[in-house]
Amino acid sequence: METTLITTETCCIQYNIEPSFIDALEEFELIHIPVQEKQKYIHSDDLHDLENYIHLHYDLNINMEGLDVINHLL
C-alpha cells in the first residue's frame, strides 16, 4: 500500500485547525512532518492519529503535554 502525502495546509483547511497546532504536534514528536521543496506534509497513514489529537485537544481541551502523556500511555 502506497502512502500519500497531504500538505499540512490542506489538513488545516479540511479540519479547520491552526497550522501552529500541527507544528506543536511535531515539536512534541507526536506526528512526523516531512518537508519537500519547502512544503510540509503529513503521511496519509498518520491522518487517523491527527484526527485523534484534534478531538482530544479541541473537544476535551487537553493541552500538548497531556497529549504527549496519553500517547506514551497508549
Predicted model as a PDB file, atoms N, CA, C, CB and O in Angstrom, pLDDT in the B-factor column:
MODEL        1                                                                  
ATOM      1  N   MET A   1       0.841  -1.184   0.000  1.00 55.00           N  
ATOM      2  CA  MET A   1       0.000   0.000   0.000  1.00 55.00           C  
ATOM      3  C   MET A   1       0.882   1.241   0.000  1.00 55.00           C  
ATOM      4  CB  MET A   1      -0.955   0.002   1.216  1.00 55.00           C  
ATOM      5  O   MET A   1       1.782   1.376   0.828  1.00 55.00           O  
ATOM      6  N   GLU A   2       0.618   2.126  -0.918  1.00 65.00           N  
ATOM      7  CA  GLU A   2       1.445   3.323  -1.059  1.00 65.00           C  
ATOM      8  C   GLU A   2       0.928   4.435  -0.147  1.00 65.00           C  
ATOM      9  CB  GLU A   2       1.468   3.798  -2.529  1.00 65.00           C  
ATOM     10  O   GLU A   2      -0.279   4.657  -0.042  1.00 65.00           O  
ATOM     11  N   THR A   3       1.842   5.118   0.499  1.00 73.00           N  
ATOM     12  CA  THR A   3       1.490   6.221   1.375  1.00 73.00           C  
ATOM     13  C   THR A   3       1.415   7.505   0.574  1.00 73.00           C  
ATOM     14  CB  THR A   3       2.501   6.356   2.522  1.00 73.00           C  
ATOM     15  O   THR A   3       2.316   7.819  -0.205  1.00 73.00           O  
ATOM     16  N   THR A   4       0.340   8.241   0.770  1.00 91.00           N  
ATOM     17  CA  THR A   4       0.143   9.514   0.093  1.00 91.00           C  
ATOM     18  C   THR A   4       0.532  10.634   1.040  1.00 91.00           C  
ATOM     19  CB  THR A   4      -1.322   9.676  -0.387  1.00 91.00           C  
ATOM     20  O   THR A   4       0.274  10.561   2.241  1.00 91.00           O  
ATOM     21  N   LEU A   5       1.152  11.665   0.495  1.00 93.00           N  
ATOM     22  CA  LEU A   5       1.488  12.841   1.284  1.00 93.00           C  
ATOM     23  C   LEU A   5       0.430  13.918   1.053  1.00 93.00           C  
ATOM     24  CB  LEU A   5       2.904  13.368   0.920  1.00 93.00           C  
ATOM     25  O   LEU A   5       0.031  14.186  -0.081  1.00 93.00           O  
ATOM     26  N   ILE A   6      -0.010  14.524   2.141  1.00 94.00           N  
ATOM     27  CA  ILE A   6      -1.014  15.583   2.095  1.00 94.00           C  
ATOM     28  C   ILE A   6      -0.401  16.817   2.732  1.00 94.00           C  
ATOM     29  CB  ILE A   6      -2.342  15.162   2.824  1.00 94.00           C  
ATOM     30  O   ILE A   6       0.219  16.726   3.791  1.00 94.00           O  
ATOM     31  N   THR A   7      -0.568  17.958   2.102  1.00 95.00           N  
ATOM     32  CA  THR A   7       0.029  19.168   2.658  1.00 95.00           C  
ATOM     33  C   THR A   7      -0.633  19.514   3.993  1.00 95.00           C  
ATOM     34  CB  THR A   7      -0.104  20.347   1.664  1.00 95.00           C  
ATOM     35  O   THR A   7      -1.820  19.266   4.203  1.00 95.00           O  
ATOM     36  N   THR A   8       0.158  20.085   4.874  1.00 95.00           N  
ATOM     37  CA  THR A   8      -0.391  20.495   6.167  1.00 95.00           C  
ATOM     38  C   THR A   8      -1.417  21.607   5.964  1.00 95.00           C  
ATOM     39  CB  THR A   8       0.739  20.966   7.122  1.00 95.00           C  
ATOM     40  O   THR A   8      -2.378  21.719   6.725  1.00 95.00           O  
ATOM     41  N   GLU A   9      -1.212  22.420   4.944  1.00 95.00           N  
ATOM     42  CA  GLU A   9      -2.169  23.487   4.636  1.00 95.00           C  
ATOM     43  C   GLU A   9      -3.546  22.899   4.314  1.00 95.00           C  
ATOM     44  CB  GLU A   9      -1.663  24.344   3.451  1.00 95.00           C  
ATOM     45  O   GLU A   9      -4.567  23.410   4.775  1.00 95.00           O  
ATOM     46  N   THR A  10      -3.570  21.830   3.526  1.00 95.00           N  
ATOM     47  CA  THR A  10      -4.821  21.157   3.186  1.00 95.00           C  
ATOM     48  C   THR A  10      -5.475  20.583   4.433  1.00 95.00           C  
ATOM     49  CB  THR A  10      -4.575  20.045   2.157  1.00 95.00           C  
ATOM     50  O   THR A  10      -6.691  20.679   4.600  1.00 95.00           O  
ATOM     51  N   CYS A  11      -4.675  19.987   5.308  1.00 95.00           N  
ATOM     52  CA  CYS A  11      -5.211  19.429   6.556  1.00 95.00           C  
ATOM     53  C   CYS A  11      -5.811  20.520   7.432  1.00 95.00           C  
ATOM     54  CB  CYS A  11      -4.112  18.685   7.327  1.00 95.00           C  
ATOM     55  O   CYS A  11      -6.872  20.333   8.027  1.00 95.00           O  
ATOM     56  N   CYS A  12      -5.143  21.639   7.509  1.00 96.00           N  
ATOM     57  CA  CYS A  12      -5.639  22.741   8.338  1.00 96.00           C  
ATOM     58  C   CYS A  12      -6.987  23.248   7.817  1.00 96.00           C  
ATOM     59  CB  CYS A  12      -4.613  23.894   8.371  1.00 96.00           C  
ATOM     60  O   CYS A  12      -7.890  23.550   8.596  1.00 96.00           O  
ATOM     61  N   ILE A  13      -7.105  23.335   6.517  1.00 96.00           N  
ATOM     62  CA  ILE A  13      -8.372  23.787   5.927  1.00 96.00           C  
ATOM     63  C   ILE A  13      -9.454  22.732   6.139  1.00 96.00           C  
ATOM     64  CB  ILE A  13      -8.199  24.086   4.412  1.00 96.00           C  
ATOM     65  O   ILE A  13     -10.571  23.053   6.544  1.00 96.00           O  
ATOM     66  N   GLN A  14      -9.119  21.476   5.866  1.00 96.00           N  
ATOM     67  CA  GLN A  14     -10.095  20.384   5.969  1.00 96.00           C  
ATOM     68  C   GLN A  14     -10.614  20.209   7.395  1.00 96.00           C  
ATOM     69  CB  GLN A  14      -9.472  19.079   5.488  1.00 96.00           C  
ATOM     70  O   GLN A  14     -11.813  20.024   7.602  1.00 96.00           O  
ATOM     71  N   TYR A  15      -9.715  20.268   8.377  1.00 96.00           N  
ATOM     72  CA  TYR A  15     -10.090  20.036   9.769  1.00 96.00           C  
ATOM     73  C   TYR A  15     -10.361  21.329  10.540  1.00 96.00           C  
ATOM     74  CB  TYR A  15      -9.004  19.256  10.461  1.00 96.00           C  
ATOM     75  O   TYR A  15     -10.709  21.290  11.721  1.00 96.00           O  
ATOM     76  N   ASN A  16     -10.200  22.473   9.871  1.00 96.00           N  
ATOM     77  CA  ASN A  16     -10.432  23.778  10.485  1.00 96.00           C  
ATOM     78  C   ASN A  16      -9.584  23.962  11.748  1.00 96.00           C  
ATOM     79  CB  ASN A  16     -11.917  23.946  10.819  1.00 96.00           C  
ATOM     80  O   ASN A  16     -10.096  24.286  12.820  1.00 96.00           O  
ATOM     81  N   ILE A  17      -8.274  23.746  11.590  1.00 96.00           N  
ATOM     82  CA  ILE A  17      -7.334  23.892  12.699  1.00 96.00           C  
ATOM     83  C   ILE A  17      -6.236  24.868  12.301  1.00 96.00           C  
ATOM     84  CB  ILE A  17      -6.729  22.520  13.103  1.00 96.00           C  
ATOM     85  O   ILE A  17      -6.045  25.162  11.121  1.00 96.00           O  
ATOM     86  N   GLU A  18      -5.535  25.353  13.283  1.00 95.00           N  
ATOM     87  CA  GLU A  18      -4.421  26.287  13.059  1.00 95.00           C  
ATOM     88  C   GLU A  18      -3.153  25.528  12.678  1.00 95.00           C  
ATOM     89  CB  GLU A  18      -4.167  27.146  14.319  1.00 95.00           C  
ATOM     90  O   GLU A  18      -2.911  24.438  13.196  1.00 95.00           O  
ATOM     91  N   PRO A  19      -2.343  26.084  11.785  1.00 95.00           N  
ATOM     92  CA  PRO A  19      -1.055  25.447  11.468  1.00 95.00           C  
ATOM     93  C   PRO A  19      -0.159  25.295  12.696  1.00 95.00           C  
ATOM     94  CB  PRO A  19      -0.325  26.253  10.405  1.00 95.00           C  
ATOM     95  O   PRO A  19       0.653  24.372  12.758  1.00 95.00           O  
ATOM     96  N   SER A  20      -0.298  26.185  13.662  1.00 95.00           N  
ATOM     97  CA  SER A  20       0.522  26.105  14.873  1.00 95.00           C  
ATOM     98  C   SER A  20       0.214  24.832  15.661  1.00 95.00           C  
ATOM     99  CB  SER A  20       0.293  27.342  15.757  1.00 95.00           C  
ATOM    100  O   SER A  20       1.084  24.326  16.370  1.00 95.00           O  
ATOM    101  N   PHE A  21      -1.015  24.302  15.550  1.00 96.00           N  
ATOM    102  CA  PHE A  21      -1.363  23.064  16.228  1.00 96.00           C  
ATOM    103  C   PHE A  21      -0.552  21.904  15.653  1.00 96.00           C  
ATOM    104  CB  PHE A  21      -2.871  22.784  16.104  1.00 96.00           C  
ATOM    105  O   PHE A  21      -0.026  21.079  16.400  1.00 96.00           O  
ATOM    106  N   ILE A  22      -0.454  21.843  14.336  1.00 95.00           N  
ATOM    107  CA  ILE A  22       0.332  20.788  13.688  1.00 95.00           C  
ATOM    108  C   ILE A  22       1.809  20.959  14.025  1.00 95.00           C  
ATOM    109  CB  ILE A  22       0.121  20.809  12.152  1.00 95.00           C  
ATOM    110  O   ILE A  22       2.509  19.974  14.262  1.00 95.00           O  
ATOM    111  N   ASP A  23       2.288  22.205  14.047  1.00 95.00           N  
ATOM    112  CA  ASP A  23       3.684  22.454  14.423  1.00 95.00           C  
ATOM    113  C   ASP A  23       3.957  21.991  15.851  1.00 95.00           C  
ATOM    114  CB  ASP A  23       4.021  23.948  14.281  1.00 95.00           C  
ATOM    115  O   ASP A  23       5.017  21.434  16.135  1.00 95.00           O  
ATOM    116  N   ALA A  24       3.001  22.221  16.746  1.00 96.00           N  
ATOM    117  CA  ALA A  24       3.171  21.795  18.141  1.00 96.00           C  
ATOM    118  C   ALA A  24       3.181  20.274  18.243  1.00 96.00           C  
ATOM    119  CB  ALA A  24       2.051  22.377  19.027  1.00 96.00           C  
ATOM    120  O   ALA A  24       3.954  19.711  19.019  1.00 96.00           O  
ATOM    121  N   LEU A  25       2.331  19.603  17.467  1.00 96.00           N  
ATOM    122  CA  LEU A  25       2.341  18.137  17.469  1.00 96.00           C  
ATOM    123  C   LEU A  25       3.696  17.608  17.012  1.00 96.00           C  
ATOM    124  CB  LEU A  25       1.222  17.585  16.564  1.00 96.00           C  
ATOM    125  O   LEU A  25       4.206  16.628  17.555  1.00 96.00           O  
ATOM    126  N   GLU A  26       4.264  18.258  16.020  1.00 95.00           N  
ATOM    127  CA  GLU A  26       5.584  17.835  15.538  1.00 95.00           C  
ATOM    128  C   GLU A  26       6.655  18.133  16.586  1.00 95.00           C  
ATOM    129  CB  GLU A  26       5.930  18.540  14.205  1.00 95.00           C  
ATOM    130  O   GLU A  26       7.563  17.328  16.796  1.00 95.00           O  
ATOM    131  N   GLU A  27       6.550  19.282  17.238  1.00 95.00           N  
ATOM    132  CA  GLU A  27       7.520  19.651  18.276  1.00 95.00           C  
ATOM    133  C   GLU A  27       7.527  18.645  19.412  1.00 95.00           C  
ATOM    134  CB  GLU A  27       7.214  21.044  18.821  1.00 95.00           C  
ATOM    135  O   GLU A  27       8.585  18.336  19.960  1.00 95.00           O  
ATOM    136  N   PHE A  28       6.357  18.129  19.772  1.00 94.00           N  
ATOM    137  CA  PHE A  28       6.249  17.118  20.823  1.00 94.00           C  
ATOM    138  C   PHE A  28       6.479  15.707  20.288  1.00 94.00           C  
ATOM    139  CB  PHE A  28       4.885  17.198  21.486  1.00 94.00           C  
ATOM    140  O   PHE A  28       6.329  14.725  21.015  1.00 94.00           O  
ATOM    141  N   GLU A  29       6.844  15.618  19.012  1.00 93.00           N  
ATOM    142  CA  GLU A  29       7.137  14.349  18.324  1.00 93.00           C  
ATOM    143  C   GLU A  29       5.947  13.396  18.360  1.00 93.00           C  
ATOM    144  CB  GLU A  29       8.355  13.672  18.955  1.00 93.00           C  
ATOM    145  O   GLU A  29       6.117  12.183  18.484  1.00 93.00           O  
ATOM    146  N   LEU A  30       4.742  13.954  18.250  1.00 95.00           N  
ATOM    147  CA  LEU A  30       3.538  13.131  18.209  1.00 95.00           C  
ATOM    148  C   LEU A  30       3.210  12.718  16.778  1.00 95.00           C  
ATOM    149  CB  LEU A  30       2.354  13.883  18.825  1.00 95.00           C  
ATOM    150  O   LEU A  30       2.603  11.670  16.558  1.00 95.00           O  
ATOM    151  N   ILE A  31       3.606  13.528  15.813  1.00 95.00           N  
ATOM    152  CA  ILE A  31       3.487  13.169  14.405  1.00 95.00           C  
ATOM    153  C   ILE A  31       4.768  13.597  13.698  1.00 95.00           C  
ATOM    154  CB  ILE A  31       2.228  13.834  13.750  1.00 95.00           C  
ATOM    155  O   ILE A  31       5.487  14.482  14.161  1.00 95.00           O  
ATOM    156  N   HIS A  32       5.035  12.956  12.578  1.00 93.00           N  
ATOM    157  CA  HIS A  32       6.220  13.286  11.782  1.00 93.00           C  
ATOM    158  C   HIS A  32       5.771  14.087  10.568  1.00 93.00           C  
ATOM    159  CB  HIS A  32       6.998  11.993  11.346  1.00 93.00           C  
ATOM    160  O   HIS A  32       4.851  13.688   9.855  1.00 93.00           O  
ATOM    161  N   ILE A  33       6.426  15.219  10.342  1.00 94.00           N  
ATOM    162  CA  ILE A  33       6.090  16.100   9.233  1.00 94.00           C  
ATOM    163  C   ILE A  33       7.275  16.151   8.269  1.00 94.00           C  
ATOM    164  CB  ILE A  33       5.720  17.529   9.743  1.00 94.00           C  
ATOM    165  O   ILE A  33       8.242  16.871   8.517  1.00 94.00           O  
ATOM    166  N   PRO A  34       7.208  15.390   7.166  1.00 94.00           N  
ATOM    167  CA  PRO A  34       8.279  15.502   6.167  1.00 94.00           C  
ATOM    168  C   PRO A  34       8.166  16.825   5.413  1.00 94.00           C  
ATOM    169  CB  PRO A  34       8.227  14.315   5.175  1.00 94.00           C  
ATOM    170  O   PRO A  34       7.071  17.350   5.210  1.00 94.00           O  
ATOM    171  N   VAL A  35       9.305  17.343   5.008  1.00 93.00           N  
ATOM    172  CA  VAL A  35       9.346  18.590   4.240  1.00 93.00           C  
ATOM    173  C   VAL A  35       9.993  18.293   2.899  1.00 93.00           C  
ATOM    174  CB  VAL A  35      10.127  19.716   5.005  1.00 93.00           C  
ATOM    175  O   VAL A  35      11.079  17.719   2.821  1.00 93.00           O  
ATOM    176  N   GLN A  36       9.294  18.700   1.845  1.00 92.00           N  
ATOM    177  CA  GLN A  36       9.815  18.546   0.493  1.00 92.00           C  
ATOM    178  C   GLN A  36       9.619  19.862  -0.240  1.00 92.00           C  
ATOM    179  CB  GLN A  36       9.115  17.370  -0.260  1.00 92.00           C  
ATOM    180  O   GLN A  36       8.505  20.378  -0.326  1.00 92.00           O  
ATOM    181  N   GLU A  37      10.690  20.388  -0.756  1.00 91.00           N  
ATOM    182  CA  GLU A  37      10.651  21.651  -1.501  1.00 91.00           C  
ATOM    183  C   GLU A  37       9.938  22.756  -0.711  1.00 91.00           C  
ATOM    184  CB  GLU A  37       9.953  21.443  -2.851  1.00 91.00           C  
ATOM    185  O   GLU A  37       9.069  23.447  -1.243  1.00 91.00           O  
ATOM    186  N   LYS A  38      10.313  22.911   0.551  1.00 91.00           N  
ATOM    187  CA  LYS A  38       9.808  23.934   1.464  1.00 91.00           C  
ATOM    188  C   LYS A  38       8.330  23.796   1.793  1.00 91.00           C  
ATOM    189  CB  LYS A  38      10.052  25.279   0.883  1.00 91.00           C  
ATOM    190  O   LYS A  38       7.731  24.732   2.322  1.00 91.00           O  
ATOM    191  N   GLN A  39       7.730  22.650   1.491  1.00 94.00           N  
ATOM    192  CA  GLN A  39       6.324  22.404   1.797  1.00 94.00           C  
ATOM    193  C   GLN A  39       6.235  21.283   2.830  1.00 94.00           C  
ATOM    194  CB  GLN A  39       5.522  22.038   0.506  1.00 94.00           C  
ATOM    195  O   GLN A  39       6.885  20.247   2.682  1.00 94.00           O  
ATOM    196  N   LYS A  40       5.432  21.486   3.876  1.00 95.00           N  
ATOM    197  CA  LYS A  40       5.256  20.483   4.919  1.00 95.00           C  
ATOM    198  C   LYS A  40       4.114  19.548   4.544  1.00 95.00           C  
ATOM    199  CB  LYS A  40       4.987  21.150   6.286  1.00 95.00           C  
ATOM    200  O   LYS A  40       3.099  19.970   3.991  1.00 95.00           O  
ATOM    201  N   TYR A  41       4.304  18.258   4.861  1.00 96.00           N  
ATOM    202  CA  TYR A  41       3.324  17.240   4.516  1.00 96.00           C  
ATOM    203  C   TYR A  41       3.022  16.350   5.716  1.00 96.00           C  
ATOM    204  CB  TYR A  41       3.821  16.397   3.342  1.00 96.00           C  
ATOM    205  O   TYR A  41       3.791  16.279   6.675  1.00 96.00           O  
ATOM    206  N   ILE A  42       1.879  15.675   5.632  1.00 95.00           N  
ATOM    207  CA  ILE A  42       1.504  14.640   6.589  1.00 95.00           C  
ATOM    208  C   ILE A  42       1.249  13.382   5.782  1.00 95.00           C  
ATOM    209  CB  ILE A  42       0.242  15.050   7.447  1.00 95.00           C  
ATOM    210  O   ILE A  42       0.592  13.427   4.742  1.00 95.00           O  
ATOM    211  N   HIS A  43       1.768  12.258   6.259  1.00 93.00           N  
ATOM    212  CA  HIS A  43       1.501  10.981   5.604  1.00 93.00           C  
ATOM    213  C   HIS A  43       0.025  10.633   5.794  1.00 93.00           C  
ATOM    214  CB  HIS A  43       2.421   9.851   6.175  1.00 93.00           C  
ATOM    215  O   HIS A  43      -0.537  10.857   6.866  1.00 93.00           O  
ATOM    216  N   SER A  44      -0.588  10.096   4.773  1.00 91.00           N  
ATOM    217  CA  SER A  44      -1.999   9.699   4.882  1.00 91.00           C  
ATOM    218  C   SER A  44      -2.197   8.666   5.986  1.00 91.00           C  
ATOM    219  CB  SER A  44      -2.504   9.137   3.544  1.00 91.00           C  
ATOM    220  O   SER A  44      -3.269   8.599   6.588  1.00 91.00           O  
ATOM    221  N   ASP A  45      -1.177   7.867   6.253  1.00 91.00           N  
ATOM    222  CA  ASP A  45      -1.255   6.873   7.328  1.00 91.00           C  
ATOM    223  C   ASP A  45      -1.368   7.531   8.701  1.00 91.00           C  
ATOM    224  CB  ASP A  45      -0.029   5.962   7.291  1.00 91.00           C  
ATOM    225  O   ASP A  45      -1.863   6.913   9.643  1.00 91.00           O  
ATOM    226  N   ASP A  46      -0.914   8.783   8.821  1.00 92.00           N  
ATOM    227  CA  ASP A  46      -0.934   9.491  10.102  1.00 92.00           C  
ATOM    228  C   ASP A  46      -2.208  10.304  10.325  1.00 92.00           C  
ATOM    229  CB  ASP A  46       0.258  10.402  10.194  1.00 92.00           C  
ATOM    230  O   ASP A  46      -2.366  10.918  11.381  1.00 92.00           O  
ATOM    231  N   LEU A  47      -3.116  10.320   9.351  1.00 93.00           N  
ATOM    232  CA  LEU A  47      -4.330  11.120   9.482  1.00 93.00           C  
ATOM    233  C   LEU A  47      -5.206  10.648  10.643  1.00 93.00           C  
ATOM    234  CB  LEU A  47      -5.122  11.077   8.187  1.00 93.00           C  
ATOM    235  O   LEU A  47      -5.835  11.464  11.317  1.00 93.00           O  
ATOM    236  N   HIS A  48      -5.249   9.351  10.876  1.00 94.00           N  
ATOM    237  CA  HIS A  48      -6.046   8.839  11.997  1.00 94.00           C  
ATOM    238  C   HIS A  48      -5.518   9.384  13.321  1.00 94.00           C  
ATOM    239  CB  HIS A  48      -6.032   7.293  12.013  1.00 94.00           C  
ATOM    240  O   HIS A  48      -6.295   9.809  14.176  1.00 94.00           O  
ATOM    241  N   ASP A  49      -4.208   9.371  13.485  1.00 94.00           N  
ATOM    242  CA  ASP A  49      -3.609   9.919  14.706  1.00 94.00           C  
ATOM    243  C   ASP A  49      -3.891  11.417  14.812  1.00 94.00           C  
ATOM    244  CB  ASP A  49      -2.084   9.658  14.729  1.00 94.00           C  
ATOM    245  O   ASP A  49      -4.221  11.918  15.887  1.00 94.00           O  
ATOM    246  N   LEU A  50      -3.760  12.122  13.698  1.00 96.00           N  
ATOM    247  CA  LEU A  50      -4.035  13.563  13.697  1.00 96.00           C  
ATOM    248  C   LEU A  50      -5.469  13.827  14.132  1.00 96.00           C  
ATOM    249  CB  LEU A  50      -3.782  14.168  12.298  1.00 96.00           C  
ATOM    250  O   LEU A  50      -5.713  14.710  14.954  1.00 96.00           O  
ATOM    251  N   GLU A  51      -6.420  13.074  13.590  1.00 96.00           N  
ATOM    252  CA  GLU A  51      -7.821  13.253  13.964  1.00 96.00           C  
ATOM    253  C   GLU A  51      -8.030  13.000  15.454  1.00 96.00           C  
ATOM    254  CB  GLU A  51      -8.715  12.321  13.141  1.00 96.00           C  
ATOM    255  O   GLU A  51      -8.778  13.725  16.109  1.00 96.00           O  
ATOM    256  N   ASN A  52      -7.376  11.979  15.987  1.00 95.00           N  
ATOM    257  CA  ASN A  52      -7.485  11.703  17.426  1.00 95.00           C  
ATOM    258  C   ASN A  52      -6.952  12.864  18.251  1.00 95.00           C  
ATOM    259  CB  ASN A  52      -6.730  10.419  17.785  1.00 95.00           C  
ATOM    260  O   ASN A  52      -7.577  13.273  19.230  1.00 95.00           O  
ATOM    261  N   TYR A  53      -5.798  13.395  17.859  1.00 96.00           N  
ATOM    262  CA  TYR A  53      -5.221  14.537  18.587  1.00 96.00           C  
ATOM    263  C   TYR A  53      -6.115  15.766  18.485  1.00 96.00           C  
ATOM    264  CB  TYR A  53      -3.821  14.866  18.047  1.00 96.00           C  
ATOM    265  O   TYR A  53      -6.248  16.518  19.451  1.00 96.00           O  
ATOM    266  N   ILE A  54      -6.724  15.972  17.333  1.00 96.00           N  
ATOM    267  CA  ILE A  54      -7.630  17.112  17.149  1.00 96.00           C  
ATOM    268  C   ILE A  54      -8.812  16.987  18.115  1.00 96.00           C  
ATOM    269  CB  ILE A  54      -8.134  17.191  15.670  1.00 96.00           C  
ATOM    270  O   ILE A  54      -9.164  17.953  18.792  1.00 96.00           O  
ATOM    271  N   HIS A  55      -9.419  15.812  18.179  1.00 96.00           N  
ATOM    272  CA  HIS A  55     -10.562  15.623  19.064  1.00 96.00           C  
ATOM    273  C   HIS A  55     -10.163  15.772  20.532  1.00 96.00           C  
ATOM    274  CB  HIS A  55     -11.187  14.251  18.828  1.00 96.00           C  
ATOM    275  O   HIS A  55     -10.870  16.418  21.306  1.00 96.00           O  
ATOM    276  N   LEU A  56      -9.052  15.186  20.906  1.00 96.00           N  
ATOM    277  CA  LEU A  56      -8.611  15.308  22.297  1.00 96.00           C  
ATOM    278  C   LEU A  56      -8.318  16.758  22.667  1.00 96.00           C  
ATOM    279  CB  LEU A  56      -7.369  14.449  22.535  1.00 96.00           C  
ATOM    280  O   LEU A  56      -8.686  17.214  23.749  1.00 96.00           O  
ATOM    281  N   HIS A  57      -7.661  17.473  21.776  1.00 96.00           N  
ATOM    282  CA  HIS A  57      -7.253  18.852  22.073  1.00 96.00           C  
ATOM    283  C   HIS A  57      -8.435  19.825  22.029  1.00 96.00           C  
ATOM    284  CB  HIS A  57      -6.177  19.304  21.085  1.00 96.00           C  
ATOM    285  O   HIS A  57      -8.645  20.592  22.968  1.00 96.00           O  
ATOM    286  N   TYR A  58      -9.194  19.794  20.952  1.00 95.00           N  
ATOM    287  CA  TYR A  58     -10.251  20.783  20.771  1.00 95.00           C  
ATOM    288  C   TYR A  58     -11.555  20.416  21.488  1.00 95.00           C  
ATOM    289  CB  TYR A  58     -10.520  20.964  19.302  1.00 95.00           C  
ATOM    290  O   TYR A  58     -12.232  21.299  22.016  1.00 95.00           O  
ATOM    291  N   ASP A  59     -11.915  19.137  21.515  1.00 95.00           N  
ATOM    292  CA  ASP A  59     -13.174  18.749  22.151  1.00 95.00           C  
ATOM    293  C   ASP A  59     -13.039  18.563  23.656  1.00 95.00           C  
ATOM    294  CB  ASP A  59     -13.692  17.475  21.531  1.00 95.00           C  
ATOM    295  O   ASP A  59     -13.956  18.886  24.410  1.00 95.00           O  
ATOM    296  N   LEU A  60     -11.897  18.043  24.093  1.00 96.00           N  
ATOM    297  CA  LEU A  60     -11.705  17.764  25.522  1.00 96.00           C  
ATOM    298  C   LEU A  60     -10.740  18.739  26.197  1.00 96.00           C  
ATOM    299  CB  LEU A  60     -11.195  16.351  25.702  1.00 96.00           C  
ATOM    300  O   LEU A  60     -10.459  18.616  27.389  1.00 96.00           O  
ATOM    301  N   ASN A  61     -10.235  19.707  25.431  1.00 95.00           N  
ATOM    302  CA  ASN A  61      -9.333  20.745  25.953  1.00 95.00           C  
ATOM    303  C   ASN A  61      -8.074  20.180  26.615  1.00 95.00           C  
ATOM    304  CB  ASN A  61     -10.072  21.606  26.951  1.00 95.00           C  
ATOM    305  O   ASN A  61      -7.629  20.685  27.645  1.00 95.00           O  
ATOM    306  N   ILE A  62      -7.514  19.148  26.027  1.00 96.00           N  
ATOM    307  CA  ILE A  62      -6.281  18.560  26.546  1.00 96.00           C  
ATOM    308  C   ILE A  62      -5.104  19.276  25.881  1.00 96.00           C  
ATOM    309  CB  ILE A  62      -6.227  17.006  26.283  1.00 96.00           C  
ATOM    310  O   ILE A  62      -5.043  19.378  24.656  1.00 96.00           O  
ATOM    311  N   ASN A  63      -4.177  19.768  26.694  1.00 96.00           N  
ATOM    312  CA  ASN A  63      -3.031  20.506  26.152  1.00 96.00           C  
ATOM    313  C   ASN A  63      -1.988  19.551  25.568  1.00 96.00           C  
ATOM    314  CB  ASN A  63      -2.392  21.381  27.245  1.00 96.00           C  
ATOM    315  O   ASN A  63      -2.129  18.330  25.644  1.00 96.00           O  
ATOM    316  N   MET A  64      -0.947  20.130  24.989  1.00 95.00           N  
ATOM    317  CA  MET A  64       0.088  19.328  24.321  1.00 95.00           C  
ATOM    318  C   MET A  64       0.779  18.361  25.281  1.00 95.00           C  
ATOM    319  CB  MET A  64       1.126  20.244  23.683  1.00 95.00           C  
ATOM    320  O   MET A  64       1.075  17.222  24.920  1.00 95.00           O  
ATOM    321  N   GLU A  65       1.030  18.821  26.496  1.00 95.00           N  
ATOM    322  CA  GLU A  65       1.673  17.951  27.473  1.00 95.00           C  
ATOM    323  C   GLU A  65       0.775  16.758  27.778  1.00 95.00           C  
ATOM    324  CB  GLU A  65       2.000  18.727  28.765  1.00 95.00           C  
ATOM    325  O   GLU A  65       1.257  15.634  27.918  1.00 95.00           O  
ATOM    326  N   GLY A  66      -0.528  16.999  27.881  1.00 96.00           N  
ATOM    327  CA  GLY A  66      -1.477  15.925  28.113  1.00 96.00           C  
ATOM    328  C   GLY A  66      -1.534  14.949  26.934  1.00 96.00           C  
ATOM    329  O   GLY A  66      -1.612  13.736  27.128  1.00 96.00           O  
ATOM    330  N   LEU A  67      -1.495  15.485  25.715  1.00 96.00           N  
ATOM    331  CA  LEU A  67      -1.482  14.620  24.530  1.00 96.00           C  
ATOM    332  C   LEU A  67      -0.240  13.748  24.509  1.00 96.00           C  
ATOM    333  CB  LEU A  67      -1.555  15.457  23.249  1.00 96.00           C  
ATOM    334  O   LEU A  67      -0.296  12.582  24.119  1.00 96.00           O  
ATOM    335  N   ASP A  68       0.887  14.322  24.933  1.00 94.00           N  
ATOM    336  CA  ASP A  68       2.139  13.567  24.978  1.00 94.00           C  
ATOM    337  C   ASP A  68       2.026  12.425  25.981  1.00 94.00           C  
ATOM    338  CB  ASP A  68       3.323  14.490  25.345  1.00 94.00           C  
ATOM    339  O   ASP A  68       2.464  11.309  25.701  1.00 94.00           O  
ATOM    340  N   VAL A  69       1.446  12.693  27.139  1.00 95.00           N  
ATOM    341  CA  VAL A  69       1.276  11.652  28.162  1.00 95.00           C  
ATOM    342  C   VAL A  69       0.341  10.562  27.653  1.00 95.00           C  
ATOM    343  CB  VAL A  69       0.726  12.257  29.479  1.00 95.00           C  
ATOM    344  O   VAL A  69       0.627   9.375  27.806  1.00 95.00           O  
ATOM    345  N   ILE A  70      -0.764  10.956  27.053  1.00 93.00           N  
ATOM    346  CA  ILE A  70      -1.719   9.973  26.514  1.00 93.00           C  
ATOM    347  C   ILE A  70      -1.041   9.107  25.463  1.00 93.00           C  
ATOM    348  CB  ILE A  70      -2.958  10.680  25.907  1.00 93.00           C  
ATOM    349  O   ILE A  70      -1.227   7.891  25.441  1.00 93.00           O  
ATOM    350  N   ASN A  71      -0.265   9.725  24.603  1.00 91.00           N  
ATOM    351  CA  ASN A  71       0.441   8.987  23.558  1.00 91.00           C  
ATOM    352  C   ASN A  71       1.391   7.947  24.169  1.00 91.00           C  
ATOM    353  CB  ASN A  71       1.224   9.959  22.653  1.00 91.00           C  
ATOM    354  O   ASN A  71       1.466   6.819  23.683  1.00 91.00           O  
ATOM    355  N   HIS A  72       2.110   8.321  25.224  1.00 91.00           N  
ATOM    356  CA  HIS A  72       3.046   7.390  25.857  1.00 91.00           C  
ATOM    357  C   HIS A  72       2.319   6.278  26.602  1.00 91.00           C  
ATOM    358  CB  HIS A  72       3.965   8.137  26.816  1.00 91.00           C  
ATOM    359  O   HIS A  72       2.810   5.151  26.665  1.00 91.00           O  
ATOM    360  N   LEU A  73       1.161   6.582  27.162  1.00 92.00           N  
ATOM    361  CA  LEU A  73       0.391   5.561  27.870  1.00 92.00           C  
ATOM    362  C   LEU A  73      -0.178   4.527  26.901  1.00 92.00           C  
ATOM    363  CB  LEU A  73      -0.740   6.209  28.670  1.00 92.00           C  
ATOM    364  O   LEU A  73      -0.261   3.341  27.219  1.00 92.00           O  
ATOM    365  N   LEU A  74      -0.567   4.995  25.717  1.00 79.00           N  
ATOM    366  CA  LEU A  74      -1.149   4.077  24.735  1.00 79.00           C  
ATOM    367  C   LEU A  74      -0.048   3.339  24.013  1.00 79.00           C  
ATOM    368  CB  LEU A  74      -2.039   4.829  23.728  1.00 79.00           C  
ATOM    369  O   LEU A  74      -0.326   2.514  23.142  1.00 79.00           O  
TER     370      LEU A  74                                                      
ENDMDL                                                                          
END                                                                             
